[in-house]
């Protein structure tokens, strides 16, 4: 079982998680990213930057 790095809520993760997968914390709504699967590590997802075609 992993915990949200923002609010420490328990996260329920399936057995088929993949590195780079995005999910949302049910408690605080923070977008999270799976950064490692063995051992499982979850961090806040980086904010997506707008691409204005530059």
C-alpha positions as CSV (number, residue, x, y, z in Angstrom):
1,X,0.0,0.0,0.0
2,X,1.3,3.4,-0.9
3,X,0.5,6.8,0.5
4,X,-0.2,10.1,-1.2
5,X,3.0,12.3,-0.9
6,X,0.8,15.4,-0.5
7,X,-1.9,14.4,2.1
8,X,-0.6,10.9,3.3
9,X,-3.9,9.2,2.4
10,X,-3.6,5.5,1.6
11,X,-3.7,4.8,-2.1
12,X,-5.2,1.6,-3.5
13,X,-3.1,0.5,-6.5
14,X,-3.7,-2.4,-8.7
15,X,-1.3,-5.2,-9.4
16,X,-0.8,-4.0,-13.0
17,X,0.6,-0.5,-12.4
18,X,3.1,0.9,-14.8
19,X,6.0,3.3,-14.3
20,X,4.8,6.7,-15.6
21,X,1.1,5.9,-15.0
22,X,-1.0,8.9,-13.7
23,X,-3.6,8.7,-11.1
24,X,-5.5,11.0,-8.8
25,X,-5.6,10.9,-5.0
26,X,-9.2,10.3,-3.9
27,X,-8.7,12.4,-0.7
28,X,-7.0,15.6,-1.9
29,X,-7.4,15.4,-5.7
30,X,-3.7,15.8,-6.5
31,X,-2.6,14.2,-9.8
32,X,0.1,11.6,-9.0
33,X,2.6,9.7,-11.1
34,X,4.0,6.2,-10.5
35,X,7.8,6.8,-10.6
36,X,8.9,3.3,-9.6
37,X,7.1,-0.1,-9.5
38,X,9.7,-2.1,-7.6
39,X,9.5,-0.8,-4.9
40,X,6.3,1.2,-5.6
41,X,7.0,4.9,-5.4
42,X,4.4,7.6,-6.0
43,X,5.2,11.3,-6.4
44,X,3.1,14.4,-7.4
45,X,2.9,14.6,-11.2
46,X,4.7,17.4,-12.8
47,X,2.5,20.2,-14.0
48,X,1.9,20.0,-17.7
49,X,3.3,22.9,-19.6
50,X,1.2,24.4,-22.3
51,X,2.6,24.0,-25.8
52,X,1.5,26.9,-27.9
53,X,3.1,25.6,-31.0
54,X,6.4,27.1,-30.5
